[in-house]
Amino acid sequence: MTVVAPEIWPTTLGVIDMPTPYLVTDLDLVAQRHAAFEAAMPGVGTRFAMKCNPSPEILRTLAARGAGFEIASLGELRMLQAIGVDPAEVLYSNPVKPPSHIAEAAVAGLWRFSFDSPNELAKIAEHAPGAAVYVRLRVDDTNSVFPLSRKFGTDVEDAYDLMLLAKRLGLRPYGVTFHVGSQCTNAKAWHDAIGDAGELMNMLLADGIELEMLDLGGGFPARYTSDVPTIGEIGTVVTSAVASLLPYAPRLLVAEPGRHLVAESSVMAATVIGRETREGENWLYVEVGVYNGLMEVLQTPGGWDFPMWTTRPDDDTLRFTVTGPTCDSTDTIAYGVELPATIQVGDVVYLGSTGAYTLAYASDFNGFPPPTPVFVGTGTRAPR
């Protein structure tokens, strides 16, 4: 892993006049990502997957730009209500929900719930009678960093039976959704998943059921240190697939981007607290580790390649194992990172693309606090 040129993630985004550790987020970049997403996906409404970063500042920025939201719990709905979002405009896309969350969400005015099993339909029918429901398909997610198909989703044939069951239970068969897996690296995954959705829509037409919504789910990737499909490339695939693989145009076409909208808007700053050489390996200890905001490192084989750099001027570099501050041996961020050879205790390391799944996962393990969130920009500087 090599150091990423600071001009890609501007050094100034990381340099804030306050003690480290901190996580600085540029709200104007969030707005720009949202604008680019909607430009690449004409006719597709944004429903931000707030689980990846529920900071009120980000939620307000996206709401002001007309974005909608997708939730996974009643707690997330309460966060949206606190900033004035109407629950009737929110999608509840967690396929397995606590009964009390269903009931309280319905009372609040939320009326669309996802599901993927008869047990979930029974819960929804009992606690939100008459609600609109959308079934989650299990699709190929082998091209994603975080596959999700083992935990959620059902095949097309079972989805057909479930939608008929929903109607018998007095629910409203409303739509279909899928998830190609988080950080999907192949645009074709959306093409194939849309084809599966089209097959289900065709089957239901024979029974007089015309679905109103197609939800493209999430999985839209962000840039770390490896190339990923651009949102323009994905948008071209989606637009073509929607036009050619669906039997009719659903009234509502939406997607649930999360990581793609916020990851690249943030830079984390952490001070070096130790440097050691162990059996010929250079170790760099920094004040933020996997338990303080970088949990995705533990969730992926080979770790997670956050781009790193420092403001220390030095043309000579060494490869470092970068590790966190806790006494846990698994608290290691990255291996073989090229950083200045003269880096030392007190220097600051910057980690790019840290706007998603960082503070949302963070804890105070071992007494080390998460980075302090800092927001810059107004969230209004984006092309319309």
KAWOJO-V147607 format. One record per backbone hydrogen bond with DSSP energy under -0.5 kcal/mol. NH is the residue of the N-H (numbers start at 1). CO is the residue of the C=O. If there is no record, write none. Layout:
# KAWOJO-V147607
NH,CO
NH,CO
This chain:
# KAWOJO-V147607
4,308
8,5
9,5
10,8
13,10
14,10
14,11
15,11
16,14
18,16
21,269
22,269
23,372
24,267
25,374
26,265
27,25
27,376
29,26
30,26
31,27
32,28
33,29
34,30
35,31
36,32
37,33
38,34
39,35
40,36
41,37
44,41
45,43
45,253
47,255
48,68
49,257
50,48
50,70
52,49
53,50
58,55
59,55
60,56
61,57
62,58
63,59
64,60
65,61
66,63
67,62
68,46
69,89
70,48
71,91
77,73
78,74
79,75
80,76
81,77
82,78
83,79
83,80
84,81
85,80
89,86
90,87
91,69
92,112
93,71
93,91
94,71
95,93
101,98
102,98
103,99
104,100
105,101
106,102
107,103
108,104
109,105
109,106
110,105
113,132
114,92
115,134
121,117
122,118
123,119
124,120
125,121
126,122
127,123
128,124
131,128
132,111
133,172
134,113
135,175
136,115
137,135
137,177
138,154
139,137
144,141
145,182
145,183
146,182
147,145
151,148
152,148
154,136
159,155
160,156
161,157
162,158
163,159
164,160
165,161
166,162
167,163
168,164
169,165
170,167
171,166
172,131
173,171
174,133
174,172
175,133
176,213
177,135
178,215
180,218
182,146
184,219
185,143
189,186
190,187
191,187
192,188
193,189
194,190
195,191
196,192
197,193
198,194
199,195
200,196
201,197
202,198
203,199
204,200
205,201
206,202
206,203
207,204
208,205
209,204
210,208
211,209
212,174
213,174
214,252
215,176
216,214
216,254
224,226
234,230
235,231
236,232
237,233
238,234
239,235
240,236
241,237
242,238
243,239
244,240
245,241
246,242
250,248
252,212
254,214
255,45
256,217
260,220
261,258
262,258
263,259
265,262
266,263
267,24
268,351
269,22
270,349
272,347
273,285
274,285
276,283
278,281
279,277
281,278
282,319
283,276
283,281
284,321
285,274
286,284
286,323
287,271
292,289
293,290
294,289
297,294
298,295
299,295
300,296
300,297
303,300
304,333
306,304
309,350
311,348
314,312
318,339
320,337
321,282
322,320
322,334
323,284
323,321
324,331
331,328
332,330
333,322
334,322
337,320
338,1
339,318
339,337
341,316
343,340
346,272
347,344
349,270
350,309
351,268
352,307
352,350
353,266
354,266
355,263
357,52
361,358
362,358
363,291
367,364
368,365
369,367
371,292
372,21
374,23
376,25
382,380
